[in-house]
Amino acid sequence: MAVKELKDIKQGDKIVLEGNVYSVKRIEQSEVAKHGKSKCRLELEDDKGNKKLLIRLSDFQVETR
């Protein structure tokens, strides 16, 4: 397993979140805001079809598989 920042994640990557493995279905990155950081919005889906939405700063780190 490797650790990546959200800004380096691509569509189709698999990430580990809360002990579950999710596939990234869609990713959007905002422009740099007034606080000097951008945000990433990820639409995730696990192997059972459960969907999850994750919105974090682009430098947030996640485990990948």
PQR file with spaces between the fields and no chain letter, atoms N, CA, C, O and H, PARSE charges and radii, in Angstrom:
ATOM       1  N    MET     1       0.828   -1.179    0.000 -0.4000 1.5000
ATOM       2  CA   MET     1       0.000    0.000    0.000 -0.0000 2.0000
ATOM       3  C    MET     1       0.877    1.249    0.000  0.5500 1.7000
ATOM       4  O    MET     1       1.929    1.298    0.636 -0.5500 1.4000
ATOM       5  N    ALA     2       0.418    2.230   -0.717 -0.4000 1.5000
ATOM       6  CA   ALA     2       1.123    3.502   -0.792 -0.0000 2.0000
ATOM       7  C    ALA     2       0.220    4.607   -0.262  0.5500 1.7000
ATOM       8  O    ALA     2      -0.997    4.445   -0.183 -0.5500 1.4000
ATOM       9  H    ALA     2      -0.437    2.190   -1.234  0.4000 1.0000
ATOM      10  N    VAL     3       0.817    5.705    0.091 -0.4000 1.5000
ATOM      11  CA   VAL     3       0.057    6.859    0.561 -0.0000 2.0000
ATOM      12  C    VAL     3       0.188    7.961   -0.486  0.5500 1.7000
ATOM      13  O    VAL     3       1.294    8.297   -0.911 -0.5500 1.4000
ATOM      14  H    VAL     3       1.806    5.836    0.027  0.4000 1.0000
ATOM      15  N    LYS     4      -0.952    8.520   -0.900 -0.4000 1.5000
ATOM      16  CA   LYS     4      -0.973    9.596   -1.881 -0.0000 2.0000
ATOM      17  C    LYS     4      -1.826   10.738   -1.364  0.5500 1.7000
ATOM      18  O    LYS     4      -2.724   10.543   -0.545 -0.5500 1.4000
ATOM      19  H    LYS     4      -1.850    8.247   -0.555  0.4000 1.0000
ATOM      20  N    GLU     5      -1.531   11.936   -1.856 -0.4000 1.5000
ATOM      21  CA   GLU     5      -2.396   13.076   -1.578 -0.0000 2.0000
ATOM      22  C    GLU     5      -3.555   13.036   -2.568  0.5500 1.7000
ATOM      23  O    GLU     5      -3.409   12.508   -3.670 -0.5500 1.4000
ATOM      24  H    GLU     5      -0.802   12.095   -2.521  0.4000 1.0000
ATOM      25  N    LEU     6      -4.697   13.584   -2.187 -0.4000 1.5000
ATOM      26  CA   LEU     6      -5.883   13.537   -3.048 -0.0000 2.0000
ATOM      27  C    LEU     6      -5.638   14.174   -4.405  0.5500 1.7000
ATOM      28  O    LEU     6      -6.210   13.733   -5.401 -0.5500 1.4000
ATOM      29  H    LEU     6      -4.816   14.013   -1.292  0.4000 1.0000
ATOM      30  N    LYS     7      -4.794   15.209   -4.466 -0.4000 1.5000
ATOM      31  CA   LYS     7      -4.535   15.859   -5.752 -0.0000 2.0000
ATOM      32  C    LYS     7      -3.830   14.933   -6.735  0.5500 1.7000
ATOM      33  O    LYS     7      -3.831   15.203   -7.936 -0.5500 1.4000
ATOM      34  H    LYS     7      -4.330   15.568   -3.657  0.4000 1.0000
ATOM      35  N    ASP     8      -3.225   13.841   -6.252 -0.4000 1.5000
ATOM      36  CA   ASP     8      -2.524   12.888   -7.118 -0.0000 2.0000
ATOM      37  C    ASP     8      -3.365   11.665   -7.477  0.5500 1.7000
ATOM      38  O    ASP     8      -2.907   10.812   -8.237 -0.5500 1.4000
ATOM      39  H    ASP     8      -3.224   13.621   -5.277  0.4000 1.0000
ATOM      40  N    ILE     9      -4.582   11.562   -6.950 -0.4000 1.5000
ATOM      41  CA   ILE     9      -5.464   10.428   -7.216 -0.0000 2.0000
ATOM      42  C    ILE     9      -6.120   10.602   -8.586  0.5500 1.7000
ATOM      43  O    ILE     9      -6.484   11.713   -8.970 -0.5500 1.4000
ATOM      44  H    ILE     9      -4.954   12.255   -6.333  0.4000 1.0000
ATOM      45  N    LYS    10      -6.265    9.513   -9.306 -0.4000 1.5000
ATOM      46  CA   LYS    10      -6.895    9.520  -10.631 -0.0000 2.0000
ATOM      47  C    LYS    10      -8.172    8.678  -10.603  0.5500 1.7000
ATOM      48  O    LYS    10      -8.360    7.845   -9.716 -0.5500 1.4000
ATOM      49  H    LYS    10      -5.969    8.611   -8.993  0.4000 1.0000
ATOM      50  N    GLN    11      -9.031    8.903  -11.569 -0.4000 1.5000
ATOM      51  CA   GLN    11     -10.248    8.114  -11.703 -0.0000 2.0000
ATOM      52  C    GLN    11      -9.859    6.657  -11.929  0.5500 1.7000
ATOM      53  O    GLN    11      -8.981    6.362  -12.740 -0.5500 1.4000
ATOM      54  H    GLN    11      -8.879    9.580  -12.289  0.4000 1.0000
ATOM      55  N    GLY    12     -10.514    5.748  -11.212 -0.4000 1.5000
ATOM      56  CA   GLY    12     -10.216    4.323  -11.327 -0.0000 2.0000
ATOM      57  C    GLY    12      -9.270    3.817  -10.255  0.5500 1.7000
ATOM      58  O    GLY    12      -9.173    2.606  -10.056 -0.5500 1.4000
ATOM      59  H    GLY    12     -11.227    5.987  -10.554  0.4000 1.0000
ATOM      60  N    ASP    13      -8.561    4.711   -9.549 -0.4000 1.5000
ATOM      61  CA   ASP    13      -7.691    4.292   -8.449 -0.0000 2.0000
ATOM      62  C    ASP    13      -8.529    3.693   -7.325  0.5500 1.7000
ATOM      63  O    ASP    13      -9.713    4.001   -7.188 -0.5500 1.4000
ATOM      64  H    ASP    13      -8.640    5.695   -9.711  0.4000 1.0000
ATOM      65  N    LYS    14      -7.909    2.844   -6.532 -0.4000 1.5000
ATOM      66  CA   LYS    14      -8.565    2.256   -5.371 -0.0000 2.0000
ATOM      67  C    LYS    14      -7.928    2.862   -4.123  0.5500 1.7000
ATOM      68  O    LYS    14      -6.704    2.897   -3.990 -0.5500 1.4000
ATOM      69  H    LYS    14      -6.948    2.594   -6.643  0.4000 1.0000
ATOM      70  N    ILE    15      -8.790    3.344   -3.197 -0.4000 1.5000
ATOM      71  CA   ILE    15      -8.295    3.927   -1.963 -0.0000 2.0000
ATOM      72  C    ILE    15      -8.923    3.221   -0.768  0.5500 1.7000
ATOM      73  O    ILE    15     -10.002    2.637   -0.872 -0.5500 1.4000
ATOM      74  H    ILE    15      -9.783    3.316   -3.305  0.4000 1.0000
ATOM      75  N    VAL    16      -8.235    3.284    0.368 -0.4000 1.5000
ATOM      76  CA   VAL    16      -8.723    2.699    1.608 -0.0000 2.0000
ATOM      77  C    VAL    16      -9.219    3.837    2.485  0.5500 1.7000
ATOM      78  O    VAL    16      -8.483    4.780    2.776 -0.5500 1.4000
ATOM      79  H    VAL    16      -7.359    3.758    0.453  0.4000 1.0000
ATOM      80  N    LEU    17     -10.479    3.737    2.902 -0.4000 1.5000
ATOM      81  CA   LEU    17     -11.091    4.769    3.728 -0.0000 2.0000
ATOM      82  C    LEU    17     -11.949    4.083    4.777  0.5500 1.7000
ATOM      83  O    LEU    17     -12.841    3.304    4.442 -0.5500 1.4000
ATOM      84  H    LEU    17     -11.076    2.970    2.666  0.4000 1.0000
ATOM      85  N    GLU    18     -11.687    4.366    6.033 -0.4000 1.5000
ATOM      86  CA   GLU    18     -12.425    3.765    7.151 -0.0000 2.0000
ATOM      87  C    GLU    18     -12.386    2.242    7.109  0.5500 1.7000
ATOM      88  O    GLU    18     -13.360    1.586    7.478 -0.5500 1.4000
ATOM      89  H    GLU    18     -10.962    4.999    6.305  0.4000 1.0000
ATOM      90  N    GLY    19     -11.280    1.684    6.668 -0.4000 1.5000
ATOM      91  CA   GLY    19     -11.108    0.237    6.627 -0.0000 2.0000
ATOM      92  C    GLY    19     -11.722   -0.456    5.419  0.5500 1.7000
ATOM      93  O    GLY    19     -11.603   -1.674    5.286 -0.5500 1.4000
ATOM      94  H    GLY    19     -10.489    2.217    6.368  0.4000 1.0000
ATOM      95  N    ASN    20     -12.381    0.296    4.530 -0.4000 1.5000
ATOM      96  CA   ASN    20     -12.991   -0.264    3.324 -0.0000 2.0000
ATOM      97  C    ASN    20     -12.238    0.206    2.089  0.5500 1.7000
ATOM      98  O    ASN    20     -11.651    1.288    2.082 -0.5500 1.4000
ATOM      99  H    ASN    20     -12.478    1.285    4.637  0.4000 1.0000
ATOM     100  N    VAL    21     -12.260   -0.617    1.044 -0.4000 1.5000
ATOM     101  CA   VAL    21     -11.609   -0.263   -0.216 -0.0000 2.0000
ATOM     102  C    VAL    21     -12.663    0.298   -1.165  0.5500 1.7000
ATOM     103  O    VAL    21     -13.696   -0.328   -1.403 -0.5500 1.4000
ATOM     104  H    VAL    21     -12.737   -1.496    1.050  0.4000 1.0000
ATOM     105  N    TYR    22     -12.391    1.476   -1.699 -0.4000 1.5000
ATOM     106  CA   TYR    22     -13.306    2.148   -2.621 -0.0000 2.0000
ATOM     107  C    TYR    22     -12.601    2.414   -3.937  0.5500 1.7000
ATOM     108  O    TYR    22     -11.394    2.657   -3.976 -0.5500 1.4000
ATOM     109  H    TYR    22     -11.552    1.985   -1.506  0.4000 1.0000
ATOM     110  N    SER    23     -13.365    2.365   -5.007 -0.4000 1.5000
ATOM     111  CA   SER    23     -12.880    2.730   -6.328 -0.0000 2.0000
ATOM     112  C    SER    23     -13.320    4.164   -6.610  0.5500 1.7000
ATOM     113  O    SER    23     -14.464    4.525   -6.335 -0.5500 1.4000
ATOM     114  H    SER    23     -14.345    2.168   -4.976  0.4000 1.0000
ATOM     115  N    VAL    24     -12.427    4.980   -7.153 -0.4000 1.5000
ATOM     116  CA   VAL    24     -12.744    6.374   -7.454 -0.0000 2.0000
ATOM     117  C    VAL    24     -13.485    6.418   -8.791  0.5500 1.7000
ATOM     118  O    VAL    24     -12.923    6.082   -9.834 -0.5500 1.4000
ATOM     119  H    VAL    24     -11.497    4.687   -7.376  0.4000 1.0000
ATOM     120  N    LYS    25     -14.748    6.835   -8.748 -0.4000 1.5000
ATOM     121  CA   LYS    25     -15.571    6.911   -9.954 -0.0000 2.0000
ATOM     122  C    LYS    25     -15.455    8.274  -10.632  0.5500 1.7000
ATOM     123  O    LYS    25     -15.521    8.375  -11.857 -0.5500 1.4000
ATOM     124  H    LYS    25     -15.204    7.107   -7.901  0.4000 1.0000
ATOM     125  N    ARG    26     -15.281    9.332   -9.818 -0.4000 1.5000
ATOM     126  CA   ARG    26     -15.198   10.679  -10.366 -0.0000 2.0000
ATOM     127  C    ARG    26     -14.428   11.549   -9.384  0.5500 1.7000
ATOM     128  O    ARG    26     -14.546   11.377   -8.170 -0.5500 1.4000
ATOM     129  H    ARG    26     -15.227    9.250   -8.823  0.4000 1.0000
ATOM     130  N    ILE    27     -13.644   12.477   -9.904 -0.4000 1.5000
ATOM     131  CA   ILE    27     -12.897   13.389   -9.048 -0.0000 2.0000
ATOM     132  C    ILE    27     -12.938   14.787   -9.642  0.5500 1.7000
ATOM     133  O    ILE    27     -12.783   14.968  -10.849 -0.5500 1.4000
ATOM     134  H    ILE    27     -13.549   12.616  -10.890  0.4000 1.0000
ATOM     135  N    GLU    28     -13.152   15.778   -8.772 -0.4000 1.5000
ATOM     136  CA   GLU    28     -13.148   17.180   -9.177 -0.0000 2.0000
ATOM     137  C    GLU    28     -12.233   17.927   -8.217  0.5500 1.7000
ATOM     138  O    GLU    28     -12.233   17.664   -7.014 -0.5500 1.4000
ATOM     139  H    GLU    28     -13.278   15.631   -7.791  0.4000 1.0000
ATOM     140  N    GLN    29     -11.461   18.851   -8.751 -0.4000 1.5000
ATOM     141  CA   GLN    29     -10.593   19.662   -7.908 -0.0000 2.0000
ATOM     142  C    GLN    29     -10.940   21.125   -8.118  0.5500 1.7000
ATOM     143  O    GLN    29     -11.000   21.606   -9.250 -0.5500 1.4000
ATOM     144  H    GLN    29     -11.461   19.065   -9.728  0.4000 1.0000
ATOM     145  N    SER    30     -11.171   21.838   -7.001 -0.4000 1.5000
ATOM     146  CA   SER    30     -11.526   23.254   -7.080 -0.0000 2.0000
ATOM     147  C    SER    30     -10.275   24.098   -7.279  0.5500 1.7000
ATOM     148  O    SER    30      -9.148   23.621   -7.146 -0.5500 1.4000
ATOM     149  H    SER    30     -11.123   21.447   -6.081  0.4000 1.0000
ATOM     150  N    GLU    31     -10.504   25.350   -7.598 -0.4000 1.5000
ATOM     151  CA   GLU    31      -9.404   26.303   -7.702 -0.0000 2.0000
ATOM     152  C    GLU    31      -8.923   26.647   -6.297  0.5500 1.7000
ATOM     153  O    GLU    31      -9.605   26.366   -5.311 -0.5500 1.4000
ATOM     154  H    GLU    31     -11.420   25.738   -7.707  0.4000 1.0000
ATOM     155  N    VAL    32      -7.763   27.249   -6.216 -0.4000 1.5000
ATOM     156  CA   VAL    32      -7.234   27.685   -4.930 -0.0000 2.0000
ATOM     157  C    VAL    32      -8.154   28.766   -4.377  0.5500 1.7000
ATOM     158  O    VAL    32      -8.463   29.740   -5.062 -0.5500 1.4000
ATOM     159  H    VAL    32      -7.209   27.477   -7.017  0.4000 1.0000
ATOM     160  N    ALA    33      -8.591   28.588   -3.129 -0.4000 1.5000
ATOM     161  CA   ALA    33      -9.541   29.507   -2.496 -0.0000 2.0000
ATOM     162  C    ALA    33      -8.800   30.587   -1.704  0.5500 1.7000
ATOM     163  O    ALA    33      -7.573   30.679   -1.751 -0.5500 1.4000
ATOM     164  H    ALA    33      -8.340   27.796   -2.571  0.4000 1.0000
ATOM     165  N    LYS    34      -9.559   31.388   -0.986 -0.4000 1.5000
ATOM     166  CA   LYS    34      -8.966   32.513   -0.272 -0.0000 2.0000
ATOM     167  C    LYS    34      -8.024   32.091    0.859  0.5500 1.7000
ATOM     168  O    LYS    34      -7.204   32.894    1.304 -0.5500 1.4000
ATOM     169  H    LYS    34     -10.555   31.314   -0.948  0.4000 1.0000
ATOM     170  N    HIS    35      -8.128   30.871    1.320 -0.4000 1.5000
ATOM     171  CA   HIS    35      -7.228   30.388    2.365 -0.0000 2.0000
ATOM     172  C    HIS    35      -5.974   29.734    1.784  0.5500 1.7000
ATOM     173  O    HIS    35      -5.143   29.216    2.529 -0.5500 1.4000
ATOM     174  H    HIS    35      -8.794   30.218    0.958  0.4000 1.0000
ATOM     175  N    GLY    36      -5.837   29.757    0.462 -0.4000 1.5000
ATOM     176  CA   GLY    36      -4.621   29.281   -0.181 -0.0000 2.0000
ATOM     177  C    GLY    36      -4.579   27.808   -0.482  0.5500 1.7000
ATOM     178  O    GLY    36      -3.526   27.295   -0.860 -0.5500 1.4000
ATOM     179  H    GLY    36      -6.512   30.178   -0.143  0.4000 1.0000
ATOM     180  N    LYS    37      -5.694   27.097   -0.327 -0.4000 1.5000
ATOM     181  CA   LYS    37      -5.712   25.656   -0.608 -0.0000 2.0000
ATOM     182  C    LYS    37      -6.911   25.310   -1.466  0.5500 1.7000
ATOM     183  O    LYS    37      -7.953   25.962   -1.394 -0.5500 1.4000
ATOM     184  H    LYS    37      -6.550   27.513   -0.019  0.4000 1.0000
ATOM     185  N    SER    38      -6.752   24.274   -2.283 -0.4000 1.5000
ATOM     186  CA   SER    38      -7.864   23.799   -3.095 -0.0000 2.0000
ATOM     187  C    SER    38      -8.474   22.571   -2.423  0.5500 1.7000
ATOM     188  O    SER    38      -7.859   21.953   -1.554 -0.5500 1.4000
ATOM     189  H    SER    38      -5.906   23.745   -2.342  0.4000 1.0000
ATOM     190  N    LYS    39      -9.693   22.228   -2.840 -0.4000 1.5000
ATOM     191  CA   LYS    39     -10.388   21.053   -2.309 -0.0000 2.0000
ATOM     192  C    LYS    39     -10.609   20.045   -3.428  0.5500 1.7000
ATOM     193  O    LYS    39     -10.691   20.402   -4.603 -0.5500 1.4000
ATOM     194  H    LYS    39     -10.193   22.730   -3.546  0.4000 1.0000
ATOM     195  N    CYS    40     -10.704   18.780   -3.038 -0.4000 1.5000
ATOM     196  CA   CYS    40     -11.028   17.710   -3.967 -0.0000 2.0000
ATOM     197  C    CYS    40     -12.352   17.084   -3.546  0.5500 1.7000
ATOM     198  O    CYS    40     -12.625   16.902   -2.359 -0.5500 1.4000
ATOM     199  H    CYS    40     -10.638   18.489   -2.083  0.4000 1.0000
ATOM     200  N    ARG    41     -13.159   16.762   -4.538 -0.4000 1.5000
ATOM     201  CA   ARG    41     -14.452   16.095   -4.317 -0.0000 2.0000
ATOM     202  C    ARG    41     -14.383   14.762   -5.042  0.5500 1.7000
ATOM     203  O    ARG    41     -14.261   14.726   -6.266 -0.5500 1.4000
ATOM     204  H    ARG    41     -12.938   16.910   -5.502  0.4000 1.0000
ATOM     205  N    LEU    42     -14.461   13.662   -4.292 -0.4000 1.5000
ATOM     206  CA   LEU    42     -14.366   12.329   -4.866 -0.0000 2.0000
ATOM     207  C    LEU    42     -15.677   11.587   -4.693  0.5500 1.7000
ATOM     208  O    LEU    42     -16.251   11.565   -3.604 -0.5500 1.4000
ATOM     209  H    LEU    42     -14.561   13.692   -3.298  0.4000 1.0000
ATOM     210  N    GLU    43     -16.146   10.978   -5.774 -0.4000 1.5000
ATOM     211  CA   GLU    43     -17.286   10.068   -5.714 -0.0000 2.0000
ATOM     212  C    GLU    43     -16.699    8.671   -5.704  0.5500 1.7000
ATOM     213  O    GLU    43     -15.992    8.275   -6.631 -0.5500 1.4000
ATOM     214  H    GLU    43     -15.680   10.996   -6.658  0.4000 1.0000
ATOM     215  N    LEU    44     -16.998    7.920   -4.641 -0.4000 1.5000
ATOM     216  CA   LEU    44     -16.414    6.600   -4.421 -0.0000 2.0000
ATOM     217  C    LEU    44     -17.483    5.521   -4.439  0.5500 1.7000
ATOM     218  O    LEU    44     -18.652    5.779   -4.154 -0.5500 1.4000
ATOM     219  H    LEU    44     -17.572    8.242   -3.888  0.4000 1.0000
ATOM     220  N    GLU    45     -17.060    4.300   -4.782 -0.4000 1.5000
ATOM     221  CA   GLU    45     -17.970    3.148   -4.756 -0.0000 2.0000
ATOM     222  C    GLU    45     -17.184    1.916   -4.332  0.5500 1.7000
ATOM     223  O    GLU    45     -16.087    1.672   -4.833 -0.5500 1.4000
ATOM     224  H    GLU    45     -16.110    4.090   -5.014  0.4000 1.0000
ATOM     225  N    ASP    46     -17.750    1.135   -3.404 -0.4000 1.5000
ATOM     226  CA   ASP    46     -17.083   -0.095   -2.990 -0.0000 2.0000
ATOM     227  C    ASP    46     -17.543   -1.257   -3.868  0.5500 1.7000
ATOM     228  O    ASP    46     -18.357   -1.071   -4.773 -0.5500 1.4000
ATOM     229  H    ASP    46     -18.642    1.334   -2.997  0.4000 1.0000
ATOM     230  N    ASP    47     -17.022   -2.452   -3.601 -0.4000 1.5000
ATOM     231  CA   ASP    47     -17.329   -3.612   -4.446 -0.0000 2.0000
ATOM     232  C    ASP    47     -18.780   -4.082   -4.290  0.5500 1.7000
ATOM     233  O    ASP    47     -19.262   -4.855   -5.118 -0.5500 1.4000
ATOM     234  H    ASP    47     -16.361   -2.603   -2.867  0.4000 1.0000
ATOM     235  N    LYS    48     -19.476   -3.637   -3.258 -0.4000 1.5000
ATOM     236  CA   LYS    48     -20.879   -3.997   -3.050 -0.0000 2.0000
ATOM     237  C    LYS    48     -21.829   -2.992   -3.694  0.5500 1.7000
ATOM     238  O    LYS    48     -23.045   -3.185   -3.676 -0.5500 1.4000
ATOM     239  H    LYS    48     -19.085   -3.009   -2.585  0.4000 1.0000
ATOM     240  N    GLY    49     -21.280   -1.922   -4.261 -0.4000 1.5000
ATOM     241  CA   GLY    49     -22.109   -0.910   -4.900 -0.0000 2.0000
ATOM     242  C    GLY    49     -22.484    0.253   -4.006  0.5500 1.7000
ATOM     243  O    GLY    49     -23.209    1.154   -4.427 -0.5500 1.4000
ATOM     244  H    GLY    49     -20.293   -1.766   -4.276  0.4000 1.0000
ATOM     245  N    ASN    50     -21.992    0.240   -2.762 -0.4000 1.5000
ATOM     246  CA   ASN    50     -22.268    1.351   -1.849 -0.0000 2.0000
ATOM     247  C    ASN    50     -21.465    2.574   -2.277  0.5500 1.7000
ATOM     248  O    ASN    50     -20.273    2.477   -2.570 -0.5500 1.4000
ATOM     249  H    ASN    50     -21.403   -0.492   -2.420  0.4000 1.0000
ATOM     250  N    LYS    51     -22.133    3.723   -2.308 -0.4000 1.5000
ATOM     251  CA   LYS    51     -21.476    4.946   -2.767 -0.0000 2.0000
ATOM     252  C    LYS    51     -21.166    5.858   -1.595  0.5500 1.7000
ATOM     253  O    LYS    51     -21.856    5.846   -0.576 -0.5500 1.4000
ATOM     254  H    LYS    51     -23.101    3.801   -2.070  0.4000 1.0000
ATOM     255  N    LYS    52     -20.108    6.655   -1.758 -0.4000 1.5000
ATOM     256  CA   LYS    52     -19.676    7.576   -0.709 -0.0000 2.0000
ATOM     257  C    LYS    52     -19.125    8.824   -1.389  0.5500 1.7000
ATOM     258  O    LYS    52     -18.529    8.743   -2.463 -0.5500 1.4000
ATOM     259  H    LYS    52     -19.547    6.666   -2.586  0.4000 1.0000
ATOM     260  N    LEU    53     -19.327    9.964   -0.764 -0.4000 1.5000
ATOM     261  CA   LEU    53     -18.817   11.228   -1.258 -0.0000 2.0000
ATOM     262  C    LEU    53     -17.783   11.729   -0.264  0.5500 1.7000
ATOM     263  O    LEU    53     -18.054   11.789    0.935 -0.5500 1.4000
ATOM     264  H    LEU    53     -19.811   10.030    0.108  0.4000 1.0000
ATOM     265  N    LEU    54     -16.594   12.092   -0.752 -0.4000 1.5000
ATOM     266  CA   LEU    54     -15.518   12.563    0.105 -0.0000 2.0000
ATOM     267  C    LEU    54     -15.076   13.937   -0.386  0.5500 1.7000
ATOM     268  O    LEU    54     -14.701   14.096   -1.548 -0.5500 1.4000
ATOM     269  H    LEU    54     -16.374   12.044   -1.726  0.4000 1.0000
ATOM     270  N    ILE    55     -15.120   14.926    0.500 -0.4000 1.5000
ATOM     271  CA   ILE    55     -14.656   16.266    0.181 -0.0000 2.0000
ATOM     272  C    ILE    55     -13.601   16.639    1.215  0.5500 1.7000
ATOM     273  O    ILE    55     -13.894   16.728    2.407 -0.5500 1.4000
ATOM     274  H    ILE    55     -15.425   14.798    1.444  0.4000 1.0000
ATOM     275  N    ARG    56     -12.385   16.855    0.756 -0.4000 1.5000
ATOM     276  CA   ARG    56     -11.263   17.169    1.643 -0.0000 2.0000
ATOM     277  C    ARG    56     -10.320   18.134    0.928  0.5500 1.7000
ATOM     278  O    ARG    56     -10.427   18.349   -0.280 -0.5500 1.4000
ATOM     279  H    ARG    56     -12.147   16.783   -0.212  0.4000 1.0000
ATOM     280  N    LEU    57      -9.397   18.708    1.693 -0.4000 1.5000
ATOM     281  CA   LEU    57      -8.353   19.528    1.092 -0.0000 2.0000
ATOM     282  C    LEU    57      -7.493   18.655    0.179  0.5500 1.7000
ATOM     283  O    LEU    57      -7.343   17.457    0.423 -0.5500 1.4000
ATOM     284  H    LEU    57      -9.309   18.534    2.674  0.4000 1.0000
ATOM     285  N    SER    58      -6.934   19.248   -0.860 -0.4000 1.5000
ATOM     286  CA   SER    58      -6.202   18.457   -1.858 -0.0000 2.0000
ATOM     287  C    SER    58      -4.936   17.826   -1.312  0.5500 1.7000
ATOM     288  O    SER    58      -4.408   16.900   -1.928 -0.5500 1.4000
ATOM     289  H    SER    58      -7.056   20.220   -1.058  0.4000 1.0000
ATOM     290  N    ASP    59      -4.426   18.295   -0.173 -0.4000 1.5000
ATOM     291  CA   ASP    59      -3.222   17.681    0.387 -0.0000 2.0000
ATOM     292  C    ASP    59      -3.542   16.604    1.442  0.5500 1.7000
ATOM     293  O    ASP    59      -2.637   16.114    2.118 -0.5500 1.4000
ATOM     294  H    ASP    59      -4.855   19.047    0.327  0.4000 1.0000
ATOM     295  N    PHE    60      -4.835   16.233    1.585 -0.4000 1.5000
ATOM     296  CA   PHE    60      -5.256   15.158    2.483 -0.0000 2.0000
ATOM     297  C    PHE    60      -4.679   13.848    1.963  0.5500 1.7000
ATOM     298  O    PHE    60      -4.763   13.570    0.767 -0.5500 1.4000
ATOM     299  H    PHE    60      -5.570   16.630    1.036  0.4000 1.0000
ATOM     300  N    GLN    61      -4.094   13.038    2.846 -0.4000 1.5000
ATOM     301  CA   GLN    61      -3.456   11.800    2.423 -0.0000 2.0000
ATOM     302  C    GLN    61      -4.346   10.581    2.661  0.5500 1.7000
ATOM     303  O    GLN    61      -5.002   10.466    3.696 -0.5500 1.4000
ATOM     304  H    GLN    61      -4.026   13.264    3.818  0.4000 1.0000
ATOM     305  N    VAL    62      -4.354    9.668    1.673 -0.4000 1.5000
ATOM     306  CA   VAL    62      -5.104    8.420    1.765 -0.0000 2.0000
ATOM     307  C    VAL    62      -4.217    7.265    1.336  0.5500 1.7000
ATOM     308  O    VAL    62      -3.258    7.449    0.587 -0.5500 1.4000
ATOM     309  H    VAL    62      -3.821    9.762    0.832  0.4000 1.0000
ATOM     310  N    GLU    63      -4.547    6.064    1.821 -0.4000 1.5000
ATOM     311  CA   GLU    63      -3.849    4.851    1.380 -0.0000 2.0000
ATOM     312  C    GLU    63      -4.437    4.398    0.055  0.5500 1.7000
ATOM     313  O    GLU    63      -5.649    4.466   -0.148 -0.5500 1.4000
ATOM     314  H    GLU    63      -5.327    5.915    2.430  0.4000 1.0000
ATOM     315  N    THR    64      -3.583    3.937   -0.843 -0.4000 1.5000
ATOM     316  CA   THR    64      -4.036    3.420   -2.131 -0.0000 2.0000
ATOM     317  C    THR    64      -3.656    1.957   -2.265  0.5500 1.7000
ATOM     318  O    THR    64      -2.757    1.454   -1.592 -0.5500 1.4000
ATOM     319  H    THR    64      -2.598    3.881   -0.678  0.4000 1.0000
ATOM     320  N    ARG    65      -4.364    1.304   -3.144 -0.4000 1.5000
ATOM     321  CA   ARG    65      -4.056   -0.106   -3.454 -0.0000 2.0000
ATOM     322  C    ARG    65      -3.862   -0.275   -4.920  0.5500 1.7000
ATOM     323  O    ARG    65      -3.597   -1.384   -5.385 -0.5500 1.4000
ATOM     324  H    ARG    65      -5.095    1.713   -3.691  0.4000 1.0000
